[in-house]
Amino acid sequence: MAVETKKKMNVPITKPTLGEEEAQAPLESIRTGWVTQGPKVAQFEKDVAAYVGAKHGVATSSCTTGLHLALHAIGIGPGDEVIVPSLTFIASANAVLYTGADVVFCEVDRRTFNIEPADVERRITKRTKAIMPVDQIGLACDIDAINVIAKRRGLDVVEDAAPAIGATYKGAKVGSGAHQVVFSFHPRKVITTGEGGMITTDDDDLAARLRTLRQHGMSVSDVARHQADKVIIEDYPEIGFNYRLNDIQASIGIVQIRRLDELLAARRERAERYNRELPTVRGIEIPYVPPYAEHTYQSYMLTLTKDCPLEREELMTRMLRRGIATRRGIMASHLEKTYTTRYGKVSLPVTEEAARTTMLIPLYATMTEDEQTYVIEALREELGPA
Ligand SMILES: Cc1ncc(COP(=O)(O)O)c(C=O)c1O
């Protein structure tokens, strides 16, 4: 008697959604020779700013360089402290160290895994200059609560919205809720330019300063000089950086931002299927989304409960054997050597537990119904019914 064997599938953790239009988009830049920061970057900045409802967009080479630029531009430096959740990709905290300031790690909320405003308040000292909340894996943090604290205590806010383009907070798009908001266009994000970042702000003077600082502190942009009908000799009043995005990347970004709502809808549809079907599997909890937010689902993160029959690494190994990629959930930055050698042992129990018990499973806009069924069935077979 023939035994029916289930076909093994390979399901990646994520995939960028790039099509023929994105492939064609850089042609114009290549043909015209505008291959560094030029008109396409300017257009992409306008498009992103308009999408998120901010006055300005300032493109950078990545979110990490954008975070550094944002902190530098508001004068953060040696002797200052910036409060950052530890439960985030390490780049958030590293950007603070680049300025010479100190990182003060804070706790997250148990359910949203986003910054805990009451804990932020407790950690403010005379040296605190700014708060960096994070919209973790695409879920908006409670930015109003952070802004209230910042205003009362005279602090600045730089929101790390790396995974959150298209996320909403109280009905508005993430992007204009803080003094500066910084996005990532890395391929793990909802839309991508290969590498890339963007700072959005409503502050005219700050936007002008960011534009200068990202390009070596040069007093005139390449486009302005190129278009001028008289000779312009630029100057460099202060030290800047080369944090430019280029027009090849921006041409792809222009197509991607136009497709963003369609890509978000596809992700949300797949996330909702997980939300409906995974509660019948033992030992896992689906992500919590507070009523004020719409998630981008840059990643779909499960929490393994005490009832989970397998250790996380064992479950990840078994999934890998079935061809399914998983990743640990969000990391605890304060446990990494860079920070333990600098600050010694810092105790953040909620963060540490979250870092131990969370796990990402595959989700992307083009994930097929069969691929998703395969992932859900694999989890059910490994863990059993709830
Ligand atoms: C929360 C957070 N901040 C910063 C970054 C860094 O982004 P980039 O790779 O564009 O520098 C990431 C990227 O994964 C992130 O998730």
The ligand as a Tripos MOL2 file, in Angstrom:
@<TRIPOS>MOLECULE
LIG
   16    16     1     0     0
SMALL
NO_CHARGES

@<TRIPOS>ATOM
      1 C1         14.3980   48.5610   15.9280 C.3       1 LIG1
      2 C2         15.4990   48.6850   14.9260 C.ar      1 LIG1
      3 N1         16.3140   49.7440   14.9540 N.ar      1 LIG1
      4 C3         17.3060   49.9140   14.0490 C.ar      1 LIG1
      5 C4         17.5130   48.9910   13.0600 C.ar      1 LIG1
      6 C5         18.6500   49.1940   12.1010 C.3       1 LIG1
      7 O1         18.1960   49.4370   10.8070 O.3       1 LIG1
      8 P1         19.2370   49.4940    9.5790 P.3       1 LIG1
      9 O2         19.6160   48.0850    9.2670 O.co2     1 LIG1
     10 O3         18.4660   50.1580    8.4680 O.co2     1 LIG1
     11 O4         20.3950   50.3070   10.0110 O.co2     1 LIG1
     12 C6         16.6840   47.8730   12.9750 C.ar      1 LIG1
     13 C7         16.9070   46.8750   11.9170 C.2       1 LIG1
     14 O5         16.6100   45.7250   12.0120 O.2       1 LIG1
     15 C8         15.6530   47.7110   13.9360 C.ar      1 LIG1
     16 O6         14.8320   46.6570   13.8990 O.3       1 LIG1
@<TRIPOS>BOND
     1     1     2 1
     2     2     3 ar
     3     2    15 ar
     4     3     4 ar
     5     4     5 ar
     6     5     6 1
     7     5    12 ar
     8     6     7 1
     9     7     8 1
    10     8     9 2
    11     8    10 1
    12     8    11 1
    13    12    13 1
    14    12    15 ar
    15    13    14 2
    16    15    16 1
@<TRIPOS>SUBSTRUCTURE
     1 LIG1         1 GROUP 0 **** ****
